[in-house]
Amino acid sequence: METEYLDEEAVIALYNKVRTGKKTWPTGIWTSPAALQYAVTVFDYWIHNVMGWKGWPDARGKVTPALLEEHRLADLVESVFVPEFGDDWLDFEVVLNESMRLSEDEGWAPDVTDRQERVEAAFEHAFEKLIGSPKQQPKLLPTYHRFRNHLLRMWSAFQEAQNEHDKAERESAERFWAQLRLVRSTRAHAAEAWSIVNVDDERRGEVVMVWGEPHPYCVVVLDDDIEAGGWEQVIYRLEQEVLVEEPGVVSYAVWHKGFVGEYYRCADCGELHSQFDEDTTKGLRLDDLDPPEER
């Protein structure tokens, strides 16, 4: 866990297991370079999806130590938020969340195009709206400067976490494809197929792409010997080398030691997301699709 980067979906899935008592937080997760990013992701999910609040401002006045303990968030707060932002961490997170929301609104301040400059400008607006104006209330100046320093440090932490993510993805891809390659086997007007072969030209997987409506559909079937999670590397390679000019969404159906699921690449966060909230095919294997033997 100390070196593995978790994407947003993986962090949320882990939290749900911790919250329901099925797991505990892994050693080192709150001291990793991505700890702050993980903490914000989990807390944002908790606010919207677990508590059902409209946003971070609704959390002000409602979050108590007992509530955090009940929902397995106490360790997260004490290990990440309090050391980073102090006892008023929730006020800062509320301002930060509003700043991020505003900065991502394309209609707001269209003349400011730099990502960090937009976040800083949005912070000025959010702080005045939620906390008060430092110009009109000089007593707020210490809080304003402290929150702004938090913002810049947090932005730096997110950039570092993103660099770790990118590095982990590059290294994972290099390891996966070191002994494998993707070879086109057939090509037709409405479909294409590729084989994944090793250095001995032995097939270790098949990929079929159907250029249909409403969008292309891809089936990925991998040999049991392929490492867990290897299907993500296959999809990434397809996107980089085959689907470069393909517009819109592509659906991927993945089989590896059974049916893994159907996925699409999220245009907002860049991660692969499941087409379904629940895995209704757990335990389904390729063998299960064979027709029963006649007696």
Steps between C-alpha positions, in 0.01 A plus 500: 500500500789736574594522131171423326301797371123467533265677262179668618280192457747276684525741794122525529460122477762459774325755722167318464665180620659685793170674581313169512768329707623265228848653492726739687699784348822357351828584669659809350199629308484826701873566469523438123554790254137462395358504856347846467340414168362176645361681806320767296357233264368290788355792693333646192344159427385469861333840497309447175439124485495377858350795688298628205593864557499738205859611552780584740326810642226270632764314701582809706335469839403137442835320514584380851779277637240231573369512144852476356574202724174330403579530129868399535629846407671593827838358395481685170424833670760462776772369265449734204263794540594621850881483445462671162240767578453525876188469711296710256571252219131469415462874439800486269368196314166674450677803350727277292212294364309811398819636342547184294134494396513861387834465321361209296199705386592597143268798515681653798797733430553379140797735464696302763622184325788372716375219727678614817413866443133406466508309830668793678254753356207276592641471852485878542133494402412196713676627813315830487168324439533234771727654765500873438697781339851556644489854366187582697587281800876528571469238774451241223841573345689230699240239401502621140880472466506162677226359276671637190828335603305177554360532150843540339646213704204280412535581133867399522404175675247418228759567232744268678232232529422533129870463416511183711194375317650567158829337600322190633297469180811524279689240702199267507459525123869430441486188718180371341609539137863392551418143385179569307387678185173586329460364145207561264360167384201601285350819364158561345277796423307483828739313728864431582676239709839484671694230677722551804804277455815434701859480377435144378198619299266314733160666537428644843188695416255615234347839429203560269376848412160550337443840341129515582236745619453689723873461561782247446495187714815311595533151649823414683567135593823421684676174586495400868880540511475874434559700818198640685400839370680444170182579310547867588837496326339343194231768486756777543712360215191480278416862576854614428559303179165395352231739619702820469251669268188330635254761635260449788461211741627146448354219711733219610378157610779324688548127563788377715449186708131577459301809413666806654250763384421768244693827509538838333762774524366796698553826311512699827757311708667282236448177695316184394156478660261208520184526293309368800503597868467140612678190369207273421717238332732407786631152453393471137762313301548431132425134569158601629402615151536154352166326429419216738576149383202298384413206715 
